[in-house]
Amino acid sequence: MPELSEYQQKRLLKLERLAHRMDRAFRVPVIGVRIGWDSIAGLVPGIGDAFALLPAGYILYSGYRMGASAPVLARMAANSGIDALIGAVPLLGDLFDAAWKSNTRNAALLRQHLEDRAGRREPLPKRLGRRKFSSLSAPRELRASPAYAARPARQQNQPGIRQHPLGRPFSQ
C-alpha cells in the first residue's frame, strides 16, 4: 500500500476507532450481530438519532480537513443521510442501523481515497511494481521504453526469422 503521512495515519486510526465504537462496539450474544452506540442511541426516539449524527458529522468534517475530494465527501454524506433518514423510522430504523454501519463505510471510503491519492504521487517504478500487466496492456510510460521501440532495419526482413512482440528475434 502507498505510504500515508504520519499525521494522516494517526487521524485515520482515530476515525476508524470512532467508527468502530459507533457501529461495531458490542456483539449481541444470541444472534452474533455486532452493534454500536449508533444502534443503541437510535432506540431513544428523536434524541438518539440526533446524537448519532454528531460522530458522523465529525468523520465527514475530518475527511474535508484531510483533503477528500468532493465526490468522496458526497458519498460519505449520502451514507450518513441514508442512516439518519431510515434510522428515524421507529422499529425498522433500529434494525437498519444495526446493518448499515455508515460510519465504518465512511472511514473506509476516506482511507481508500487517501491511499489512492498517495499512490498517484509515488514514483513510476514503485507504481508499476504493484500492477499486473502483460506486454499487450503495458502502461503508456513503458511503451516508450527501448523494449517497445521500432525494430532495427536489419532484423525486419530476414527470411525465416519471426519477430517477438518486444522486438527480440526467435526462430520458427
Sine and cosine of phi, psi and omega as CSV:
sin_phi,cos_phi,sin_psi,cos_psi,sin_omega,cos_omega
0.00,0.00,0.53,-0.85,0.07,-1.00
-0.89,0.45,0.52,-0.85,-0.04,-1.00
-0.99,0.11,0.81,-0.59,0.11,-0.99
-1.00,-0.01,0.33,-0.94,0.05,-1.00
-0.92,0.38,0.31,-0.95,-0.02,-1.00
-0.88,0.48,-0.63,0.77,0.03,-1.00
-0.88,0.48,-0.72,0.70,-0.01,-1.00
-0.91,0.41,-0.63,0.78,0.03,-1.00
-0.88,0.48,-0.74,0.67,-0.01,-1.00
-0.89,0.45,-0.68,0.73,-0.03,-1.00
-0.90,0.43,-0.70,0.72,0.02,-1.00
-0.90,0.43,-0.65,0.76,0.04,-1.00
-0.89,0.46,-0.64,0.77,0.03,-1.00
-0.90,0.44,-0.69,0.72,0.01,-1.00
-0.92,0.38,-0.62,0.79,0.03,-1.00
-0.92,0.38,-0.59,0.81,0.08,-1.00
-0.91,0.41,-0.67,0.75,0.05,-1.00
-0.88,0.47,-0.71,0.71,0.02,-1.00
-0.88,0.47,-0.63,0.77,0.03,-1.00
-0.89,0.46,-0.70,0.71,0.02,-1.00
-0.90,0.44,-0.61,0.79,-0.04,-1.00
-0.97,0.23,-0.50,0.86,-0.12,-0.99
-0.93,-0.38,-0.48,0.88,-0.17,-0.99
-0.66,-0.76,0.48,0.88,-0.12,-0.99
-0.94,0.35,-0.57,0.82,-0.10,-0.99
-0.82,-0.57,0.49,-0.87,0.07,-1.00
-0.94,-0.33,0.80,-0.60,0.05,-1.00
-0.97,0.26,0.86,-0.50,-0.18,-0.98
-0.86,0.50,-0.71,0.70,-0.14,-0.99
-0.96,0.27,-0.70,0.71,-0.09,-1.00
-0.99,-0.16,-0.22,0.98,0.09,-1.00
0.98,0.21,0.20,0.98,0.02,-1.00
-0.99,0.13,0.64,-0.77,0.04,-1.00
-1.00,-0.07,0.76,-0.65,0.06,-1.00
-0.80,-0.60,0.27,-0.96,0.00,-1.00
-0.75,-0.66,-0.20,-0.98,-0.04,-1.00
-0.91,0.42,-0.44,0.90,0.05,-1.00
-0.88,0.48,-0.73,0.69,0.00,-1.00
-0.93,0.36,-0.61,0.79,-0.01,-1.00
-0.94,0.35,-0.69,0.72,0.01,-1.00
-0.92,0.40,-0.50,0.87,0.01,-1.00
-0.91,0.42,-0.28,0.96,0.05,-1.00
-0.94,0.34,-0.42,0.91,0.05,-1.00
-1.00,0.09,0.90,-0.45,-0.09,-1.00
-0.89,0.46,0.73,-0.68,0.09,-1.00
0.98,0.20,-0.91,0.42,-0.09,-1.00
-0.93,0.38,-0.64,0.77,-0.03,-1.00
-0.89,0.45,-0.66,0.75,0.00,-1.00
-0.93,0.36,-0.58,0.81,0.06,-1.00
-0.93,0.38,-0.62,0.79,0.06,-1.00
-0.89,0.46,-0.63,0.78,-0.04,-1.00
-0.94,0.35,-0.37,0.93,0.02,-1.00
-0.97,0.26,-0.39,0.92,-0.02,-1.00
-0.89,0.46,-0.79,0.61,0.05,-1.00
-0.91,0.42,-0.56,0.83,0.04,-1.00
-0.90,0.44,-0.66,0.75,0.06,-1.00
-0.91,0.41,-0.59,0.81,0.03,-1.00
-0.91,0.42,-0.67,0.74,0.03,-1.00
-0.90,0.43,-0.66,0.75,0.02,-1.00
-0.90,0.43,-0.71,0.71,0.01,-1.00
-0.91,0.42,-0.63,0.78,0.04,-1.00
-0.90,0.43,-0.61,0.79,0.07,-1.00
-0.88,0.47,-0.65,0.76,0.06,-1.00
-0.89,0.46,-0.70,0.71,-0.01,-1.00
-0.92,0.39,-0.49,0.87,-0.01,-1.00
-1.00,0.10,-0.08,1.00,0.10,-0.99
0.99,-0.11,0.44,0.90,0.05,-1.00
-0.92,0.39,0.54,-0.84,-0.03,-1.00
-0.96,0.27,0.25,-0.97,-0.03,-1.00
-0.88,0.48,-0.68,0.73,0.04,-1.00
-0.89,0.46,-0.60,0.80,0.02,-1.00
-0.93,0.38,-0.69,0.73,0.04,-1.00
-0.89,0.45,-0.59,0.80,0.03,-1.00
-0.91,0.41,-0.66,0.75,0.04,-1.00
-0.90,0.43,-0.64,0.77,0.03,-1.00
-0.90,0.43,-0.67,0.74,0.03,-1.00
-0.91,0.41,-0.61,0.79,0.03,-1.00
-0.91,0.43,-0.67,0.75,0.04,-1.00
-0.86,0.50,-0.71,0.70,-0.01,-1.00
-0.93,0.36,-0.60,0.80,0.01,-1.00
-0.91,0.41,-0.68,0.74,0.04,-1.00
-0.89,0.46,-0.67,0.74,0.02,-1.00
-0.88,0.47,-0.67,0.74,-0.03,-1.00
-0.95,0.32,-0.67,0.74,-0.04,-1.00
-0.93,0.37,-0.78,0.63,-0.03,-1.00
-0.96,0.26,-0.50,0.86,0.04,-1.00
-0.91,0.40,-0.34,0.94,0.00,-1.00
-0.97,0.25,-0.32,0.95,0.05,-1.00
-0.94,0.33,0.76,-0.64,-0.18,-0.98
-0.76,0.65,-0.92,0.39,-0.10,-0.99
-1.00,-0.07,-0.70,0.72,0.00,-1.00
-0.88,0.47,-0.61,0.79,0.00,-1.00
-0.90,0.45,-0.60,0.80,0.02,-1.00
-0.92,0.39,-0.63,0.78,0.07,-1.00
-0.93,0.38,-0.63,0.77,0.02,-1.00
-0.91,0.42,-0.64,0.77,0.03,-1.00
-0.85,0.52,-0.58,0.81,-0.01,-1.00
-0.94,0.34,-0.42,0.91,-0.07,-1.00
-0.98,-0.19,-0.50,0.86,-0.17,-0.99
-0.96,0.26,-0.74,0.67,0.05,-1.00
0.81,0.59,0.87,0.49,-0.08,-1.00
-0.92,0.39,-0.56,0.83,-0.01,-1.00
-0.91,0.41,-0.65,0.76,0.04,-1.00
-0.91,0.41,-0.65,0.76,0.04,-1.00
-0.88,0.47,-0.68,0.73,-0.04,-1.00
-0.92,0.39,-0.65,0.76,0.04,-1.00
-0.90,0.43,-0.63,0.78,0.03,-1.00
-0.93,0.38,-0.65,0.76,0.06,-1.00
-0.87,0.50,-0.70,0.71,-0.02,-1.00
-0.90,0.43,-0.69,0.72,0.02,-1.00
-0.88,0.47,-0.72,0.69,-0.01,-1.00
-0.87,0.50,-0.69,0.72,-0.02,-1.00
-0.90,0.44,-0.72,0.70,-0.02,-1.00
-0.92,0.40,-0.61,0.79,0.03,-1.00
-0.93,0.36,-0.63,0.78,0.06,-1.00
-0.89,0.45,-0.68,0.73,0.00,-1.00
-0.91,0.40,-0.62,0.79,0.05,-1.00
-0.93,0.37,-0.54,0.84,0.02,-1.00
-0.92,0.39,-0.50,0.86,0.02,-1.00
-0.95,0.32,-0.36,0.93,0.01,-1.00
-1.00,0.02,-0.11,0.99,0.00,-1.00
-0.95,0.33,0.43,-0.90,0.08,-1.00
-0.91,0.42,0.43,-0.90,-0.07,-1.00
-0.83,0.56,-0.73,0.68,-0.02,-1.00
-0.87,0.50,-0.58,0.82,0.01,-1.00
-0.93,0.36,-0.66,0.75,0.03,-1.00
-0.91,0.42,-0.67,0.74,-0.02,-1.00
-0.93,0.37,-0.49,0.87,0.05,-1.00
-0.91,0.41,-0.41,0.91,0.02,-1.00
-1.00,0.08,-0.35,0.94,-0.09,-1.00
-1.00,-0.03,0.49,-0.87,0.16,-0.99
-0.95,-0.30,0.78,-0.62,0.04,-1.00
-0.44,-0.90,0.36,-0.93,0.06,-1.00
-0.96,-0.27,0.00,-1.00,0.01,-1.00
-0.92,0.39,-0.35,0.94,0.01,-1.00
-0.99,0.11,-0.43,0.90,-0.04,-1.00
-0.90,-0.44,0.52,0.85,-0.02,-1.00
-0.92,0.39,0.52,-0.85,0.03,-1.00
-0.90,0.43,0.39,-0.92,-0.04,-1.00
-0.83,0.56,-0.60,0.80,-0.04,-1.00
-0.90,0.43,-0.55,0.84,-0.01,-1.00
-0.98,0.20,-0.49,0.87,-0.03,-1.00
-0.90,0.44,-0.38,0.92,0.03,-1.00
-0.99,0.11,-0.07,1.00,-0.03,-1.00
-0.97,0.25,0.27,-0.96,-0.02,-1.00
-0.86,0.51,-0.46,0.89,0.00,-1.00
-0.91,0.42,-0.45,0.89,-0.02,-1.00
-0.98,-0.20,-0.02,1.00,-0.04,-1.00
-0.92,0.40,0.25,-0.97,0.01,-1.00
-0.88,0.48,0.53,-0.85,-0.01,-1.00
-0.93,0.36,0.56,-0.83,0.08,-1.00
-0.88,0.47,0.48,-0.88,-0.07,-1.00
-0.90,0.44,-0.54,0.84,-0.06,-1.00
-0.94,0.35,-0.35,0.94,-0.03,-1.00
-0.99,-0.13,-0.18,0.98,-0.17,-0.99
-0.94,0.34,-0.70,0.72,-0.15,-0.99
-0.91,-0.42,0.51,0.86,0.03,-1.00
-0.99,0.15,0.79,-0.61,0.00,-1.00
-0.93,0.36,0.63,-0.78,0.06,-1.00
0.99,0.11,0.00,1.00,0.01,-1.00
-0.86,-0.51,0.89,-0.45,0.10,-0.99
-1.00,-0.01,0.39,-0.92,-0.02,-1.00
-0.98,-0.21,0.70,-0.72,0.12,-0.99
-0.95,0.31,0.51,-0.86,0.00,-1.00
-0.83,0.56,-0.43,0.90,0.01,-1.00
-1.00,-0.04,0.14,0.99,0.05,-1.00
1.00,0.00,0.16,0.99,0.02,-1.00
-1.00,-0.06,0.75,-0.67,0.02,-1.00
-0.97,0.25,0.55,-0.83,0.19,-0.98
-0.55,-0.84,0.48,-0.88,-0.08,-1.00
-0.98,0.18,0.37,-0.93,0.02,-1.00
-0.99,0.16,0.00,0.00,0.00,0.00
